[in-house]
């Protein structure tokens, strides 16, 4: 099973129009989610950073690894799915 964040209407709009504010919201969300699910089986739960990020490659190449780092801090043993 995977847990992921999708760019729903409000979050996608914010992230497109103000990437730094959107990133802050996504990072806070992942901090909560990863902390909550860190005790789930690492063999049964995978964490997907962001499904189809609605920002440029340049922005995602900056933000994506930072989100991975945040998730890893809270859930150090889980597999993290990260893509373009």
Secondary structure, DSSP 8 states (H G I E B T S, - for coil): -EEEEE--HHHHHHHHH-HHHHHHHHHHHHHHHHHHHTTS-TTT-EEEEEES-SS-HHHHHHHHHHHHHHHHHH-TTS-EE---
